[in-house]
Amino acid sequence: MAITTLADPDSGLPPAQLAARHGLRMAGQRPSLASYTRQLWRYRHFISAYANAKLAASFSNARLGQLWQVLTPLTNAAVYFLIFGLVLQQTRGMDNFIAYLTAGLFIFNFTQTSVQNGTQAISGNLGLIRALHFPRAALPLAITTTQFQQLLGSMIVLLGIVLATGEPITLMWLTLVPAVLLQTVFNAGLTMVVARLGAKATDLKQVMPFVLRAWMYGSGVLYSVELFAENLPGWATAIVQFNPMLVYIELARVALLENTPLLNDSLPLTWLVAIGWSVVMGVGGYLYFWRGEQEYGRG
Amino acid sequence: MVDHLAMSNDVTVTLPRVQERIPTVVVDDAHVVYRIHKGAAGNTSPVAALKRMVSRTSAPNVREVHAVRGVTFTAYRGEAIGLIGTNGSGKSTLLRAIAGLLPVERGAVYTEGQPSLLGVNAALLNDLPGERNVTLGCLAMGMSPAEAQRKLPEIIEFSGINQRGDFASLPMRTYSSGMSARLRFSIAAAKQHNVLLIDEALATGDKRFRKRSEARVRELRENAGTVFLVSHQLSSVRDTCERTIWLESGLIRMDGPTAEVLKEYEAFTNGK
């Protein structure tokens, strides 16, 4: 019997001390930022597998399959060109309106779809969240990854259009790569923000289309950005100049087009704003999402 | 509780253990309150909603349910514990609190590692084939890609979804409810969990699969895990668990060896 008492010193201990003695952790507690980041890194395979799976699933019911990855942006560009280029005559003497329009459209669409799907990142995956434990940031990150893959499809179309409309291949094309990468970081952060918001505020899904529509008009996607400087008061133009989407779109246009109207005259400044937004949104979005980690999937 | 401790001391005498009993889950006076959105019930007219926004009162269609009202127990390594109780007694809510998916209002829940909750509602991606879901599920549980690839045939085999042709390569939406429940169970059971919480999952599937999954639960337990099983099927509780906790309206009514608790429980439910 003496052995039993030695072997079981726990009896009579209050539960909290018993738990502490054996290194048990409080259930559902938020991990520290460092360990959360490590966990997330260990789940990188899950993120990419999930992103690929989502991409495959989104085309699984279409006969043309992944061809839609290229067809959708192409059709979009055609429709907008018809309305804004031919009917509304927004070209305003621009050299290459088709390329100007498609560059803006595809770059904006990357962020738009990321945000739209991001609002559903948590609320649309409750089954997965309630069943399995993994760092939840994997879900919005997977959405950004899926959209990035979609963007690569669009970029092939865009380069085709740019070449077909007579733009020369220059070294400037290479700057498209860092510009898109900065935008990807920005998108990842923003997707995490809306994912957390959308997890609680279910009305966000209804509001988001309007926000995104307004944002699109404020980013000079469909018409010449010169219109902002001409028709808005100075302070409003200044705000538009710092609009992250406008900045990323202008970087893409500068990279691909020889001659394009720009709102930001100074290219180094544009790059600085692009980097700033990407750091602020990337880090801020990640911190904001992590702080809500223990709430996801409840209620 | 005291009864139970005395009882388990008897067990240590008959089966002498060298190791001390290691607790894996400690629940200390846990209270769980959750909020339900009643949906369209109550006054949801635009005017009423606007009035609420102005006066800053919360929506009337959110109701609080005090589902678990002060539960205390300790679970040890190698134990399989059945949770029984009539509908709405707080069994599933308690499991969710242990899994860390619902916050406790008061008290605390301490666990070893991260418990995994395995419920019949655990949906994966319905548009994707079963195989893809298996790989995803394995990765989501933290396996490496190589490990997930290695486990794939084993899991498909265990789930038995290929018994009627090659279903593993078909999207999960084409599966019958029993098949997808079986696949989900097989995925979750493929990993060694420190603490595995099973919510009615054993009740799905045909008899043969039930036998297989009960055997798998025993195996998980022998590898030093703790298993909680919520079930209305008293036979599967009797077959898999040696300890049973009986919850009634959010309180522990009885906690002890399965045979004794089930006897009382059956008398209780038949007497009603």
Chai-1 contact restraints between the chains, C-beta under 6 A:
chainA,res_idxA,chainB,res_idxB,connection_type,confidence,min_distance_angstrom,max_distance_angstrom,comment,restraint_id
A,T4,B,T12,contact,1.0,0.0,6.0,A-B,restraint_1
A,A7,B,E20,contact,1.0,0.0,6.0,A-B,restraint_2
A,D8,B,E20,contact,1.0,0.0,6.0,A-B,restraint_3
A,P15,B,V26,contact,1.0,0.0,6.0,A-B,restraint_4
A,P15,B,D28,contact,1.0,0.0,6.0,A-B,restraint_5
A,L18,B,V26,contact,1.0,0.0,6.0,A-B,restraint_6
A,A19,B,V26,contact,1.0,0.0,6.0,A-B,restraint_7
A,A19,B,Y110,contact,1.0,0.0,6.0,A-B,restraint_8
A,H22,B,P23,contact,1.0,0.0,6.0,A-B,restraint_9
A,L24,B,V26,contact,1.0,0.0,6.0,A-B,restraint_10
A,L24,B,Y110,contact,1.0,0.0,6.0,A-B,restraint_11
A,L24,B,T111,contact,1.0,0.0,6.0,A-B,restraint_12
A,L24,B,E112,contact,1.0,0.0,6.0,A-B,restraint_13
A,M26,B,A108,contact,1.0,0.0,6.0,A-B,restraint_14
A,M26,B,Y110,contact,1.0,0.0,6.0,A-B,restraint_15
A,A27,B,G100,contact,1.0,0.0,6.0,A-B,restraint_16
A,A27,B,V109,contact,1.0,0.0,6.0,A-B,restraint_17
A,A27,B,T111,contact,1.0,0.0,6.0,A-B,restraint_18
A,G28,B,G100,contact,1.0,0.0,6.0,A-B,restraint_19
A,H45,B,L139,contact,1.0,0.0,6.0,A-B,restraint_20
A,H45,B,P145,contact,1.0,0.0,6.0,A-B,restraint_21
A,F46,B,L139,contact,1.0,0.0,6.0,A-B,restraint_22
A,F46,B,A140,contact,1.0,0.0,6.0,A-B,restraint_23
A,A49,B,L136,contact,1.0,0.0,6.0,A-B,restraint_24
A,A49,B,L139,contact,1.0,0.0,6.0,A-B,restraint_25
A,A53,B,L125,contact,1.0,0.0,6.0,A-B,restraint_26
A,A53,B,L128,contact,1.0,0.0,6.0,A-B,restraint_27
A,A53,B,R132,contact,1.0,0.0,6.0,A-B,restraint_28
A,A53,B,L136,contact,1.0,0.0,6.0,A-B,restraint_29
A,A57,B,L125,contact,1.0,0.0,6.0,A-B,restraint_30
A,A57,B,D127,contact,1.0,0.0,6.0,A-B,restraint_31
A,A57,B,L128,contact,1.0,0.0,6.0,A-B,restraint_32
A,S60,B,D127,contact,1.0,0.0,6.0,A-B,restraint_33
A,G127,B,A122,contact,1.0,0.0,6.0,A-B,restraint_34
A,G127,B,A123,contact,1.0,0.0,6.0,A-B,restraint_35
A,R130,B,L101,contact,1.0,0.0,6.0,A-B,restraint_36
A,A131,B,A122,contact,1.0,0.0,6.0,A-B,restraint_37
A,L132,B,A140,contact,1.0,0.0,6.0,A-B,restraint_38
A,H133,B,Q114,contact,1.0,0.0,6.0,A-B,restraint_39
A,F134,B,A140,contact,1.0,0.0,6.0,A-B,restraint_40
A,G297,B,L101,contact,1.0,0.0,6.0,A-B,restraint_41
A,R298,B,L102,contact,1.0,0.0,6.0,A-B,restraint_42
